[in-house]
Structure formats: structure tokens, C-alpha cells
């Protein structure tokens, strides 16, 4: 991944942590941080500091491939990742350099009465 300065048309940072594919990117609302989501080969969620180009923290995004990552609209420490059958809600702890999975929502199939099931996570990893 490359971060460019559009005013000077110069390369600011070359970011390398994912093995092959970068599935999705999202800047925080204040553009201080960048979240990157690796593809099927590494399945990692990484938070970068835009000013320095340093990877601050990361975590496994689960065993299933996630397709999208997005920061909340007015937050630089809350994110969501979306998979085929669910979504993970994440909190970034910048002080302790951790990305913590708060909970996992699994979308029920149409034969179920519920639209989704919420699974609380206690070990900071989402398992689906």
C-alpha cells in the first residue's frame, strides 16, 4: 500500500505487513489512522498511523474472510468488518496497542425467526 501527498505528488509511505492481497481500506474520520484488511492469505486487520506510516496494532479478523472494513463516521477508535454471514465490531486501544473484538454478529438464515444473533467475545478474538 502507498500513501501519497496529493499536493506535492510525492510518495509519503510504503506500508507492508499483509502477505498478498489487501481486501479493504478505511481512513478514520480525521484521517489520522488507516485500517487495512488482508485477504484470504492473512485475514488480518491492521491499524496504521498515517503521519508516520507505522503499523500501530493488529489482530486476526477471524477464520472466515472479511470483505470490508470501515471506521465509524465520527470515531477513530471504532470499526466494523463485514463477512458473508456476519459483522465484527472492533475497538482500537491506542495506548496498549491492541485491536479488540467487542462482539460478532452472525446473520441468521431466512428460515430463522431472528435477523441476527449477537455473540459476545471475551478473549478479544472473533472466531468466525
N, C-alpha and C positions, 0 to 999 in steps of 0.2 A: 504494500500500500504506500502511496506517496501523498504527502501534504504539500500543496503549492501555495505560494504567496501570489495572489492574482494581481496585486498592484505592481509588483516588480517582475512578475512572471518567472520567479525563481523557486527552485526546489527547497522546501524547508526541512522536511524529514522523510526518511525512508523507513517505514515500520515493518519489522519482520518478526513474527512469532508463530503465525499459523503455518501448518505444514504445506498445504497446497492451495485449496480453494478458500476464498473469503466469501461467505454466503451473503452477509448483510452488514451495513454500516449505519451508524446513527450518531450525529453530533448532539451534545447536550444543548439546551435552550440558550445558554450563554456562550456556547462554543468553546468552553474551557476543556471539555473532555470529548473523546471519541470512543464509542463502543464498537467492537468488531466481533463478528460471529463466524467462526470457522465452519467449514463444510463437513462432509461425511468423514473425511480423513482425520480430523482432530476434534470436532464438536466442542470447541472451547469458546467461552465468552471472555473477551479481554477488554479492559478499560485503559485508555491511553490519555496522557496529559498532552494536549495539543501544543502548548508553548514549548515543551522540551522534547516531544516525540518519544517519551519514555513510557513503557508499559507499566502501569501502576499496580494492577492486580488482575486476577482472572480466576475462572472456575470452569469445571465441566458443565456444559449446558444440558447434560442428560445423556441417556443412551440412544434415544431417537434423534434424528437430525432435526434441528431447528431451522426455520426458513427466514425469519425476520427478527431483528432486534430494533427496539425503539426506546429512547429516553421518554419519560413523561414530559408533557408540554412545558411545565413550569418547574422542573426539578432536574438537578444534575446528579442526584444520587438514587433515583428510582428508574427501573427499566422493566420492559416486558420482552420475552422471547416467545415466538409462536411456532408451533409444530403442526403436523397434520391433524392431530386429535387433542390438542391442548395448548396451554399457555403457561409459562413460568413467570412469576413476579419476583424481581430481584431488588436488593438494596445494596448500594456500594458504601462500604465503610472505608473512607479515605485515610483515616487516622491509623487503623490497623491493617490497611491494605488488603481488604477482603471483599469479594463479591458474594453476598449471602442470598440464597434462595429462600424467600419468605413462604411461598406456597406454590403449589402446582394445581392448575385447574384442568381437569380432563373433560372434554366434551362428550356427553353421552350419545349413544347412537339413537336414531329416531324411534326405536321400539321402546326405549326407556321413557319414563314419565318426566324425569328431570332434564333440564337443558345442559347442566354441567355438574360435576362433582368437585368439591374443593378438598384437596389433601394437604393438611399442614405438614411441613417438613421441620424436623428438629435437628438434623445433622448437617444443615447448610448445603446439602446437595439435593437436587431434584433428580429422581430416578427414572423418569420416563421421558 
